[in-house]
Amino acid sequence: MVSPSSARSLFQRALRIMPQEKKLWLEYFKFELLYVELVQKRQAVLDRTKQEIENNEEDAVLQGKIVEIVFHNAQTTIENDPTFICSFVKILYEFSQFSFVESFIDHIYSVLKEKYSSNALAQSLIAQRPLINERKMIDEAAKKEQDVTFMIAILEQQVRENYEQQLNNSTINKNELWNLYLDFCLQRLSQASDTNKTEHISTCDRVFSLASEQISLTSERYLEWVSIVDHDRAKVVIQKATDHYPNDASLWNKRLSLLIEESTDCKKIKKEFKLTCQNSDVKKSSLIWNTIIDYAQEHDHKWTEELFEQSQMESFNLSVTLELKPKYLQWVHQNKSITQVRQLFDKLSCRTPASLLFYMDYIKIEQSLSNIDNKRIKTAFEQAIIYFGKTSADLWLAYLDHLKQHHSLDFVTISRIYSRALHTLDSDELKRFNTECALKNLT
């Protein structure tokens, strides 16, 4: 077993080599606390008198002086990291039996206050001080079969009061601190039990509302806000959000989705969609188009086709057009004849570019028929190869697999397609192609 002095030497040597290693500092700090515990137990065994202890050279250890030195060296070596400083407090609470711990914790928080007075994260950690020992409180209460819910609620309220007091400090970055406050509220909501979840939702709503009056909330924050409140409140919040960010597609999509949730009135939905598309940036969003087409497919067959046709116009946004081509093809396949599917494929494949998924979906539709049209399947594969032959091993593998299933004796054709793949694919895809061919025995 390594002696305490040898262990200390190892820690110190390691820290000379890696002075910025936070975990090493924390482990060294914990080691010195464990050493205090060891000395304390040894003193108890020896049953020394108080006078003897005071004169003993180990007195400095028992008073936590060595531990203080480790902390001082750590926080002067690793600067501008309030979270690191707070980590020492969490370790200290594991050794709350020592008389010096409370005053030491006060000292650490005073360092945070003085050294990081204008640092929002440091002030956030100070605000959360009442709850830093929460885990230990819960564990001890569980052992005694006690309920600490009420006590935790009081401590949470203290933290919220601390945050709001800190926000009156003019030297702090208000935007950053408000966001840290919101993070705290959302975290507490995520941990809340069913019995007090409603209260936490109300608290979050209040804090979001206060924050929106003081700072400019991001679109992501508005979406978080909407996600926690009830439907009626969400509608109010999302309208405020789209007023603030009229070009944000994710907010408009949420606004549209909320209306869809409560209404089956197609006219109302069409009106809202028209309003949504007044902004050119929002109109280019595939998110919006997928939402409205999903709704239309369930409620209005004619409107669905109109939307799909609109999305495939040459003047339309290319990313939306590409994404919706396979969806349009699948919808026609589900609702119309194979003749109409083929007509649509021929029409859309002429409007380049098209995605690989579009071609593969069409090929699968043809392959699913009882009477397979091999000529059309071959044409589709060849069209896809023009655009994706260099970049997709899967395309060539699917082509070879089809030939092997339906033209197993046509060795010349299979060999020719295999050879073309070898000469066409980029190097990375070629490696994968060869591996898959060997595994599937496609050659």
C-alpha positions, 0 to 999 in steps of 0.5 A, a space after each residue: 500500500 502506498 503511504 500518504 507521503 508517497 501519494 502526495 509526492 505522486 500528486 505533486 509531481 503529476 501536477 508539475 507536469 500537467 498543471 491544467 488538469 482539473 480532475 487531478 487537482 480535484 483528486 489531490 484536494 480530496 486526497 488531502 481531505 481523506 488524510 485529515 480524516 486519517 489523522 483525526 482517527 489516529 488522534 482518537 485512537 491515541 487519545 491525546 489530550 487537547 494540549 498535546 494535540 495543539 502542540 502536535 505538528 499535525 494540528 495544521 492538517 486537522 485545521 484544514 490548512 493543507 487543504 486550503 493551500 491545495 485550493 489556493 494553488 488550484 484556483 490561481 493555476 487554473 483561472 477564469 473557471 468558476 465551475 472548477 472552483 465550485 467543484 471544490 465545494 461539492 467535495 467539501 460537502 462530503 466531509 461536512 464532519 470537519 469543523 473547518 468545512 463551513 468556513 472554508 465553503 464561505 471562503 470559496 464563495 467569497 472568492 467567486 464573489 470578489 474574483 468573478 464579480 462581473 462573470 455571469 456563470 460565477 454569479 449563477 453558481 453563487 445563486 444556486 448555493 442553497 441547492 449545492 448539497 441537495 443530493 446529500 440531503 435527499 440521500 440522508 432523508 431516504 435513509 431516515 425515510 423522510 420527505 424533503 420535498 417541502 425543504 427542497 421547494 424552499 431552497 429552490 425559491 431561495 435560488 430564484 430570489 438570488 438570481 433575481 437579486 443578481 440581475 439587479 447588478 449592473 456589472 453582470 452580462 444580463 443576457 447571459 445571466 437570464 439564460 442561465 436562470 432559464 436553464 436552471 428553471 428548465 432543469 428543475 422542471 425536468 426533475 420535478 415529480 408529477 405532484 409539483 410539475 404544475 407549479 414548476 411549469 408556472 414558475 418557468 412561464 413566469 421567468 420566461 415572461 420576465 426574461 422576454 421583457 428584459 432581453 431578446 430571447 432566441 428563437 430556440 428559447 421561444 420554442 422551449 417556452 412553447 413546449 412547456 406551457 398549455 396549448 392556449 398559452 403556447 398560442 400566445 407565446 408563439 405569436 409573440 415569437 413570430 412577431 419578434 422573428 418573422 423570418 424564422 421557419 421553425 417558429 412559423 412551423 410551430 405556430 402552424 402545428 399548434 393551429 393544426 392540433 386544435 382545428 380540422 377546419 381546412 379553410 382556417 389552416 389554408 389561411 394560416 399557411 398563406 400567412 406563413 408563406 408571405 415571408 420568402 425565407 419561411 416559404 423556402 423551408 421544407 419543415 413548413 411544407 412537410 407539416 402542411 402536406 402531412 395535414 393536407 394528405 389527411 384532410 384534402 386530396 385535391 389540395 394535397 396534389 396542388 401543394 405537391 405540384 406547387 413544390 415541383 415548379 422550376 421557380 421553387 426552392 431547390 431543397 424543398 423540391 428535392 425533398 418532396 419529390 420522393 414524397 409526391 411519388 409515394 403519395 401517387 403510388 398510394 392513391 393512384 394507378 401505376 400508370 400515373 406513377 410512371 407518368 409522374 416519374 417521367 415528368 419529375 425525372 426530367 426536372 433535374 436535379 432529383 435525389 437518389 431516394 427519388 430514383 430508388 423509391 421509384 425502382 422499389 415501386 416497380 419491383 413490387 409489381 407482380 408483372 415487373 417491367 425490367 426495361 423501366 427499372 433499367 432506365 431508372 437505374 441508368 438515369 440515377 447512375 448519371 447523377 450518383 454513379 460516382 458517389 453511391 456504392 449502394 446504387 450499384 449494389 442495388 443494380 447488381 442485386 436486381 440483375 442477379 434476381 431477375 437476370 441470373 443467367 445473363 453473366 455478360 450484363 452482370 459482369 459489364 455493370 460490375 466493371 462499370 462500377 469499378 471504373 466509376 466509383 470514387 475511391 472510398 465508395 469503391 472500397 465499400 462496394 468491393 467489400 459488400 460485393 464479396 459479402 453478398 456474393 454479387 459478382 
